[in-house]
Amino acid sequence: MKSVWILTCEYNDYDQYGEYFLDVFDSLPSTDELLINDIPTTQLKHVLAGGGRKDGEDQWWYLRERIFE
């Protein structure tokens, strides 16, 4: 089995179109790899745990593992 980790983001904006692809990783990304993708340091733990919208912020991130058999 092979898996990849996919990083996406969403915006709370009038003309947004759902999730936007940011990056793909062969393994769970490090905090440095997330920082390269402009994830705020205050959100790193949350994103590494899967992410999602926490409160009323206007931008949030998802990190999902996709397994291929």
PLY file of the C-alpha trace (Angstrom):
ply
format ascii 1.0
element vertex 69
property float x
property float y
property float z
element edge 68
property int vertex1
property int vertex2
end_header
0.00 0.00 0.00
1.10 3.54 -0.77
-0.18 6.69 0.86
0.26 10.40 0.31
-0.69 13.38 2.44
-2.63 16.15 0.71
-2.68 19.73 2.00
-5.59 21.96 0.98
-7.06 25.23 2.19
-10.46 26.91 2.14
-11.52 30.52 2.35
-14.60 32.11 3.83
-15.13 34.42 0.89
-18.05 35.33 -1.33
-16.52 33.89 -4.51
-14.61 30.91 -3.13
-14.95 27.54 -4.85
-14.32 24.99 -2.10
-10.95 23.48 -1.27
-7.78 24.63 -3.02
-4.87 22.22 -3.50
-1.59 23.40 -1.94
0.84 20.47 -1.76
1.27 16.70 -1.61
3.74 14.78 0.59
5.02 11.18 0.57
4.79 11.06 4.37
3.33 13.15 7.16
4.89 16.57 6.57
7.18 18.23 9.06
6.42 21.60 10.56
9.09 23.10 8.27
7.27 21.73 5.21
4.03 23.26 6.44
5.72 26.59 7.08
6.92 26.60 3.46
3.24 26.46 2.50
2.52 29.58 4.60
0.71 27.78 7.43
0.78 30.14 10.44
2.86 28.86 13.36
-0.23 29.11 15.57
-2.01 26.56 13.32
0.75 23.93 12.91
-0.45 21.47 15.58
-4.04 21.79 14.43
-3.15 21.16 10.77
-0.92 18.18 11.66
-3.93 16.71 13.47
-6.02 17.03 10.29
-6.93 20.69 10.36
-10.31 22.20 9.60
-12.07 25.35 10.62
-11.85 26.03 14.36
-13.65 29.32 14.87
-14.69 32.12 12.55
-11.39 32.51 10.73
-11.43 33.40 7.05
-8.87 30.78 5.98
-8.30 27.23 7.21
-6.34 24.16 6.13
-6.88 20.41 5.85
-4.24 17.68 5.88
-5.59 14.32 4.75
-3.96 10.99 4.13
-4.96 9.23 0.91
-4.18 5.51 0.78
-3.79 3.67 -2.52
-3.96 -0.12 -2.68
0 1
1 2
2 3
3 4
4 5
5 6
6 7
7 8
8 9
9 10
10 11
11 12
12 13
13 14
14 15
15 16
16 17
17 18
18 19
19 20
20 21
21 22
22 23
23 24
24 25
25 26
26 27
27 28
28 29
29 30
30 31
31 32
32 33
33 34
34 35
35 36
36 37
37 38
38 39
39 40
40 41
41 42
42 43
43 44
44 45
45 46
46 47
47 48
48 49
49 50
50 51
51 52
52 53
53 54
54 55
55 56
56 57
57 58
58 59
59 60
60 61
61 62
62 63
63 64
64 65
65 66
66 67
67 68
